């Protein structure tokens, strides 16, 4: 079955070239990129090209710690001590672990498509009287002292982001665009078809890998026998047709294209992250 997918990859390239020749008078769509094979053996550690332009979990934690320190200092100026921020529960799932749906047969057999509950971020204990000062949604002064724009939350955010102006949604937007392009790619479509055919042989009728994952019947907290059987077949078929390997490799190629097309803006994003980390270090005296 893997060789079938590989033949489909080659066929997809031929079709693109032929299509371009047939529509020479009109502007052809960009050619499908030639993907380099990416290693998806361990999806818990798997990274895509655009991931290098987002803060790591450790960096996000450092920025969050500094934002809280600045927030707490602001509230102290109004006479409110909110104490220490509770420790965040550890995040165990990889950043891209479920990007291609369910891939772990052990999990499929145990809980089907049921997702583990996500840990809630810790929240400080803010007295009711301090909440309008924290959010800025209240009087503009408190006991004669001006409340900063956006409250203490706004002030804390500005301190962390000082000198780090950038398009905060750029990486997310480019990743979303690349993901949609990958799913529309002929090679990924061929892999989806191969997966669907495998599922049909196993007794399940699904056109693409998102369909069983989003099946309303499988949205409960307890997975029934049919959900377990479907999830197990889903994972096995993904492995049989090398779906995740093809999908991830093609998506990585589209992300690389996005990076090349947006090099200057992404350079600015990376510089902004470093600026915020520097600000965070100064705020928390950890530099």
C-alpha positions, 0 to 999 in steps of 0.5 A: 500500500505504501508503493501505491501512495508513492505512485500517486505522489509521482502521478500528482506531479505529472498532472500538475505539469500537464495542467500547466501546459493545457492552460498556458494562456491563463495564469496557472496556479503555483506548482505543488512544492516538492516535499522533503520526507519528514520524520513522523516517528515520534509525533510528540516531538515532531516540529513543523517549519513555522514552529521555529517562529513561535515561543517554546513552552518554556519561553511562553512560561517565562513571558507569562511569569513576567506578565503576572509579575508586572500585573501584581506590581500594578495592583500592589500600587492600588493596595491589593496583594494577590499573592503568588500565581499557582503553578501551572499543570504540566502540558504532556501532549506534543505541540503537533501530536494530534495535528493529523488526528488520532495516530496512537493505537494504544489510545485508540483501543483505550479511549477512542476519539475521546480527548483527555481534558486540558489543564486549566491555566491557573488564575490569581485570586483577585478581590472583587473590589480590585477586578475593575482595576485589573481589567480597566472596565470601571472607573478611571481612578481609584482613590484618586489614583489613575487606573492605567488604560486597559487596567493592570492587565493592559499595563502588564501586557505593554511592559512585556511587549515594549519594543516588540511590535509585530503581527501577532497572528502572522504565524497562525495565519500562515500555518492555517493557509499552509494546512489548507493548501496541504489538504488540497494537494493532489498527493495528500488527496491520494493518501486520503483516498487510500486511507478511505479505501482501507477503512472501507475494507475494514467495514467503515465508510469515511471519505477523509480522516477528519470524518470519524474524528468529528462524528457526533456519535463519538463526542461523548466522554465514554467510548463505545465498542463501535467508536473503539473499533473505528478508531483502531481501524483509523490508526491502522489505516493511517499507518498502512497507507503512510498517510501521516508521513505523506501529509506532514511532508507535504504540509512542511513543504507548503510551510517552507514556501510560506516562510520564503514568501514572508521572510522579512515579516517572520524575521520581525516576529522572531525578533519580537519574541526575543525582545519580549523574552528580554523584557521578561527577564528584566521584569522578573530579574532572571537575566 
